Amino acid sequence: MIDDLIDRADAFSTRWKTVISVLSAGWFAATCADYAGFIKLPLELPLSEWLGFVPVVVWNALWLGFAYPRIEARRAERNSMEDAYG
């Protein structure tokens, strides 16, 4: 079951790789700049102050700490199965 979920996440992240990367980088940069005081985001946006900073940190921790390494391991497993069965 978890392998199926990882495979679906891999397919989705591969298909939307550029969009996810640009949105993640933009969200991270905007909230860090707002938190540091370089810019001031409108309070109506859910990206300002802690409401934007904490989800970015959580997202990056989950993605870089759990999901991405798991996807890479699953890709390697699939590639080794393809090589073994030709």
N, CA, C and O of each residue as an XYZ file, in Angstrom:
344
protein
N       0.814     -1.193      0.000
C       0.000      0.000      0.000
C       0.861      1.262      0.000
O       0.596      2.193     -0.760
N       1.894      1.297      0.853
C       2.737      2.491      0.910
C       3.512      2.658     -0.395
O       3.775      3.780     -0.827
N       3.881      1.523     -1.027
C       4.591      1.622     -2.300
C       3.713      2.238     -3.377
O       4.198      3.013     -4.201
N       2.428      1.903     -3.381
C       1.504      2.497     -4.340
C       1.377      3.999     -4.113
O       1.355      4.781     -5.064
N       1.295      4.391     -2.854
C       1.218      5.814     -2.513
C       2.493      6.545     -2.937
O       2.429      7.650     -3.476
N       3.639      5.930     -2.696
C       4.921      6.523     -3.102
C       5.002      6.623     -4.621
O       5.471      7.630     -5.152
N       4.547      5.582     -5.326
C       4.558      5.622     -6.793
C       3.661      6.739     -7.333
O       4.017      7.411     -8.301
N       2.507      6.932     -6.707
C       1.612      8.019     -7.144
C       2.228      9.390     -6.857
O       2.137     10.303     -7.679
N       2.849      9.527     -5.694
C       3.519     10.791     -5.368
C       4.668     11.051     -6.332
O       4.906     12.192     -6.729
N       5.381      9.990     -6.709
C       6.480     10.123     -7.664
C       5.957     10.573     -9.022
O       6.524     11.477     -9.636
N       4.887      9.955     -9.492
C       4.319     10.340    -10.792
C       3.833     11.781    -10.769
O       4.074     12.535    -11.712
N       3.149     12.168     -9.694
C       2.655     13.535     -9.576
C       3.813     14.531     -9.513
O       3.801     15.542    -10.215
N       4.815     14.248     -8.673
C       5.932     15.180     -8.526
C       6.778     15.266     -9.786
O       7.342     16.321    -10.078
N       6.876     14.177    -10.534
C       7.614     14.220    -11.795
C       6.868     15.066    -12.819
O       7.476     15.864    -13.532
N       5.557     14.893    -12.893
C       4.739     15.628    -13.855
C       4.723     17.124    -13.547
O       4.761     17.938    -14.470
N       4.669     17.497    -12.281
C       4.527     18.892    -11.876
C       5.799     19.432    -11.222
O       5.729     20.358    -10.414
N       6.942     18.875    -11.554
C       8.216     19.210    -10.914
C       8.531     20.705    -10.955
O       8.849     21.294     -9.922
N       8.448     21.316    -12.111
C       8.802     22.723    -12.261
C       7.844     23.621    -11.489
O       8.274     24.547    -10.801
N       6.556     23.352    -11.601
C       5.555     24.172    -10.912
C       5.734     24.071     -9.393
O       5.710     25.083     -8.693
N       5.911     22.857     -8.895
C       6.103     22.662     -7.455
C       7.358     23.378     -6.983
O       7.345     24.017     -5.931
N       8.433     23.282     -7.742
C       9.687     23.921     -7.354
C       9.569     25.439     -7.317
O      10.039     26.074     -6.373
N       8.945     26.027     -8.339
C       8.799     27.483     -8.399
C       7.898     27.977     -7.266
O       8.224     28.960     -6.601
N       6.770     27.304     -7.041
C       5.873     27.717     -5.960
C       6.523     27.558     -4.588
O       6.373     28.426     -3.728
N       7.238     26.467     -4.379
C       7.901     26.258     -3.093
C       8.979     27.307     -2.845
O       9.070     27.860     -1.749
N       9.788     27.577     -3.850
C      10.848     28.573     -3.698
C      10.267     29.973     -3.493
O      10.753     30.735     -2.657
N       9.233     30.306     -4.254
C       8.598     31.612     -4.107
C       7.950     31.790     -2.743
O       8.082     32.844     -2.121
N       7.256     30.769     -2.281
C       6.603     30.814     -0.971
C       7.641     30.952      0.130
O       7.479     31.760      1.045
N       8.706     30.164      0.044
C       9.773     30.226      1.039
C      10.435     31.603      1.056
O      10.636     32.183      2.124
N      10.776     32.131     -0.132
C      11.443     33.431     -0.220
C      10.536     34.556      0.296
O      10.990     35.432      1.032
N       9.265     34.529     -0.088
C       8.340     35.590      0.334
C       8.132     35.579      1.843
O       8.138     36.636      2.475
N       7.950     34.407      2.422
C       7.716     34.364      3.866
C       8.973     34.682      4.659
O       8.893     35.299      5.721
N      10.134     34.269      4.160
C      11.386     34.628      4.853
C      11.626     36.132      4.785
O      12.025     36.743      5.776
N      11.385     36.731      3.616
C      11.566     38.170      3.471
C      10.584     38.939      4.343
O      10.935     39.969      4.918
N       9.349     38.440      4.445
C       8.362     39.081      5.310
C       8.768     38.934      6.773
O       8.685     39.899      7.533
N       9.191     37.780      7.167
C       9.584     37.529      8.548
C      10.803     38.371      8.938
O      10.887     38.871     10.060
N      11.747     38.522      8.002
C      12.949     39.313      8.275
C      12.691     40.814      8.211
O      13.516     41.605      8.668
N      11.555     41.211      7.650
C      11.200     42.620      7.596
C      11.633     43.319      6.323
O      11.531     44.543      6.235
N      12.118     42.574      5.327
C      12.527     43.189      4.060
C      11.319     43.661      3.258
O      11.369     44.699      2.598
N      10.245     42.899      3.319
C       8.991     43.285      2.662
C       7.873     43.086      3.677
O       8.070     42.461      4.719
N       6.719     43.614      3.366
C       5.564     43.421      4.238
C       4.423     42.886      3.399
O       3.865     43.605      2.571
N       4.074     41.626      3.608
C       2.949     41.033      2.902
C       1.655     41.493      3.555
O       1.618     41.710      4.766
N       0.602     41.644      2.774
C      -0.692     42.012      3.371
C      -1.127     40.952      4.382
O      -0.902     39.760      4.176
N      -1.742     41.387      5.459
C      -2.157     40.458      6.505
C      -3.259     39.506      6.045
O      -3.464     38.457      6.656
N      -3.970     39.862      4.971
C      -5.035     38.997      4.483
C      -4.493     37.726      3.846
O      -5.187     36.711      3.780
N      -3.269     37.786      3.384
C      -2.677     36.600      2.761
C      -2.314     35.574      3.828
O      -1.819     35.938      4.894
N      -2.552     34.316      3.553
C      -2.176     33.290      4.534
C      -0.673     33.024      4.543
O      -0.218     32.077      5.184
N       0.097     33.844      3.845
C       1.541     33.656      3.767
C       2.304     34.565      4.711
O       3.533     34.504      4.752
N       1.620     35.405      5.468
C       2.330     36.384      6.269
C       2.611     35.862      7.676
O       1.895     35.014      8.209
N       3.683     36.403      8.251
C       4.086     36.090      9.620
C       4.247     34.583      9.825
O       4.717     33.878      8.931
N       3.860     34.095     10.996
C       4.025     32.679     11.330
C       3.105     31.781     10.525
O       3.410     30.605     10.327
N       1.971     32.321     10.053
C       1.050     31.504      9.266
C       1.663     31.061      7.946
O       1.218     30.077      7.355
N       2.660     31.765      7.488
C       3.353     31.367      6.266
C       4.669     30.686      6.543
O       5.065     29.778      5.812
N       5.352     31.107      7.582
C       6.693     30.593      7.862
C       6.671     29.144      8.339
O       7.446     28.317      7.858
N       5.794     28.841      9.275
C       5.750     27.488      9.842
C       5.353     26.437      8.795
O       6.008     25.397      8.725
N       4.313     26.657      7.980
C       4.000     25.643      6.965
C       5.133     25.408      5.959
O       5.311     24.289      5.479
N       5.895     26.454      5.641
C       7.032     26.271      4.736
C       8.068     25.349      5.361
O       8.590     24.450      4.703
N       8.358     25.576      6.625
C       9.341     24.744      7.316
C       8.839     23.301      7.408
O       9.598     22.362      7.171
N       7.571     23.129      7.749
C       6.998     21.791      7.842
C       7.004     21.104      6.478
O       7.371     19.933      6.373
N       6.600     21.827      5.436
C       6.588     21.273      4.078
C       7.984     20.812      3.674
O       8.148     19.692      3.190
N       8.987     21.661      3.867
C      10.346     21.288      3.481
C      10.877     20.138      4.331
O      11.593     19.279      3.818
N      10.545     20.107      5.599
C      10.987     18.995      6.450
C      10.356     17.681      5.996
O      11.038     16.659      5.912
N       9.057     17.707      5.706
C       8.394     16.489      5.240
C       8.910     16.054      3.875
O       9.177     14.874      3.650
N       9.048     17.017      2.966
C       9.478     16.670      1.611
C      10.926     16.196      1.593
O      11.221     15.120      1.072
N      11.833     16.994      2.161
C      13.250     16.652      2.101
C      13.636     15.570      3.102
O      14.585     14.820      2.871
N      12.907     15.486      4.210
C      13.273     14.519      5.233
C      12.615     13.163      5.084
O      13.174     12.155      5.516
N      11.428     13.118      4.474
C      10.714     11.850      4.381
C      10.376     11.462      2.944
O      10.815     10.420      2.456
N       9.607     12.290      2.280
C       9.037     11.899      0.990
C      10.087     11.724     -0.095
O      10.109     10.689     -0.762
N      10.943     12.691     -0.287
C      11.903     12.613     -1.392
C      12.873     11.439     -1.250
O      13.093     10.724     -2.228
N      13.467     11.211     -0.062
C      14.330     10.030      0.061
C      13.566      8.718     -0.184
O      14.117      7.774     -0.751
N      12.315      8.664      0.241
C      11.509      7.467      0.031
C      11.217      7.267     -1.452
O      11.253      6.142     -1.950
N      10.926      8.361     -2.158
C      10.676      8.276     -3.602
C      11.939      7.833     -4.330
O      11.873      6.990     -5.224
N      13.081      8.389     -3.960
C      14.347      7.989     -4.594
C      14.641      6.507     -4.365
O      15.086      5.817     -5.282
N      14.399      6.016     -3.161
C      14.621      4.592     -2.872
C      13.678      3.725     -3.695
O      14.077      2.677     -4.203
N      12.433      4.159     -3.828
C      11.454      3.395     -4.624
C      11.841      3.404     -6.094
O      11.698      2.385     -6.770
N      12.332      4.540     -6.609
C      12.803      4.588     -8.001
C      13.941      3.606     -8.219
O      13.960      2.881     -9.214
N      14.891      3.581     -7.289
C      16.023      2.651     -7.398
C      15.531      1.207     -7.364
O      16.040      0.361     -8.100
N      14.551      0.923     -6.522
C      13.978     -0.420     -6.438
C      13.307     -0.808     -7.745
O      13.488     -1.923     -8.234
N      12.522      0.123     -8.321
C      11.861     -0.156     -9.603
C      12.877     -0.362    -10.704
O      12.715     -1.255    -11.536
N      13.936      0.459    -10.726
C      14.968      0.314    -11.752
C      15.698     -1.013    -11.628
O      16.017     -1.639    -12.639
N      15.967     -1.451    -10.404
C      16.655     -2.733    -10.231
C      15.755     -3.893    -10.640
O      16.246     -4.893    -11.166
N      14.429     -3.780    -10.406
C      13.510     -4.830    -10.842
C      13.431     -4.869    -12.364
O      13.365     -5.949    -12.951
N      13.437     -3.696    -13.014
C      13.402     -3.643    -14.474
C      14.676     -4.238    -15.048
O      14.627     -4.950    -16.051
N      15.819     -3.958    -14.429
C      17.085     -4.516    -14.909
C      17.130     -6.033    -14.729
O      17.659     -6.746    -15.582
N      16.581     -6.519    -13.631
C      16.615     -7.953    -13.348
C      15.701     -8.729    -14.300
O      16.029     -9.839    -14.719
N      14.551     -8.132    -14.637
C      13.590     -8.837    -15.497
C      13.639     -8.387    -16.943
O      12.898     -8.887    -17.789
N      14.524     -7.431    -17.219
C      14.789     -6.956    -18.567
C      13.652     -6.407    -19.265
O      13.779     -5.979    -20.413
